[in-house]
Structure formats: structure tokens, C-alpha cells
Amino acid sequence: YAENFADGIRKLSDGGASIGLSYGTAGLYLGGDYAPKRGVDRINSAAYLVSAVKSSSQAAGDIVFDNGNAYIIPYADHILNAPFTSSQSDMEAKGVPFYQMVLHGLVSYAGTPYNLTGNLLNAHLKSLAYGGLPYYALITADDDLLSNTAYESMWYSLSQNGRLETLIEQCKASKEYFDSVRYAQMTGFEEITPDVTCTRFNNGVRIYVNYGESNTSADGIDIEAKGFAVIRAE
């Protein structure tokens, strides 16, 4: 089935440039089929999936996944909905971007769409601290388009009205920072105060993020409230 799909992609692109392909939640959900006549466990399932992704990536070029378990990372160009929080268990006091430290500089990634988090600004600040790209999920219609449908509990607050300009401003404000660390490895993450974090990269760039309501300073660097400061390598 996957090979037939890849053939269809090749015909669609007609030997031209990469058209890109989303494999959706294939990087998140891994099932098995334990019926007596099939006997496909999750190890077999991962092998089948990797084979399918290889074939599709050769045909389509860039591949994007929602979330990303280890078996798809070698074939992923972009990962969306990457984990940006802990599991929120009571015993967990802090969140540390270990997953991002592995991926940064190898695969571009983003967390949950900002407009589905409940706080656009804090979501953007978290992405900056974790090296994730800005990510919104928008529709051009009003939000009530999805009311009384199967999607209303999963997709909400999607209307671009009042949000598109904010997205553009956030992208513009952070573009220089993201360009400077795009291919750099994340080498350190420090919580300087409960409101301020510092993320370090192997090219000497540091970013200080202030989640607090007041201007502050850290390591001699002034950081605006709900803002960030990028320090270049000397």
C-alpha cells in the first residue's frame, strides 16, 4: 500500500521539486495486530512503518510528523506537536527540554499550536526557550464552523481573526534568533529564577526568557517582562 502511495506521489510531482508529505501521527501511535492469523507486534509494526516512510521520503522529499518517537526521527524533516511539558505528574517539579536537546540542529520542531494552549504569549516564550519554531493552526472562517461536529472538542479557537497579525509579529520578532541557532546544538538549559530561564547553544548563542510580569536582569542582561534577550557569541 505504501509503495503504491509513493508511486502516486512520484507521478504527482512528475520528477519535479519536492512536494512534501505529512505522515501525521505515525510518529506518535504505534499499534499491533495480535489476531492469531496475523501476529504483528509493535516491533514488526515499527519496521513496516519505517519501510513505508523511507519509500515515501524518497518520493516526496521533506516529511513532517505529529510528535516523533525514535524510530521516525532519522526520516523526519519537521516534527509538530513535540512534547514541551512533562507528564504533569505530581512528583515532577520541573520540566527540562531533554527531547529538544536531542533534536535541535538536526530536525526542526514545534510544540502545540499557540492558539490551542490558552496563552499565546507564554506559548511563544516557551518555544523560544526550547528552540521550537512558532506554530499556529488557523482557519479563515469563524470558530463556530466546527460547532456540533466531531472535531469541536479537538479543534477550537482556530479563527484567524485577531490572531494572524499577532503570529506575524511573533515570527518577525524571533526570526533573527531562530536563524542564528537553526543548525546549532542545544548544550544547556538553566532556570535562573522561577521566572527566568537561559538556554545555551554550541555556537555561543544564549537566550534569556522572562515569563514574569516585571522587568528583570540575569547575568547582567536586562530582560523585559514577558520578553526575551538574545546574546550572540563574542
Secondary structure, 3 states (H helix, E strand, C coil): CHHHHHHHHHHHHCCCCCCCEECHHHHCCCCCECCCCCCECHHHHHHHHHHHHHHHHHHHCCEEEECCCHHHHHHCCEEECCCCCCCCCCCCCCCCCHHHHHHCCCCEECCCCHHHCCCHHHHHHHHHHCCCCCCCCCECCCHHHHCCCCCCCCCCCCECCCCHHHHHHHHHHHHHHHHHHCCCCEEEEEEEECCEEEEEECCCCEEEEECCCCCEEECCEEECCCEEEEECCC
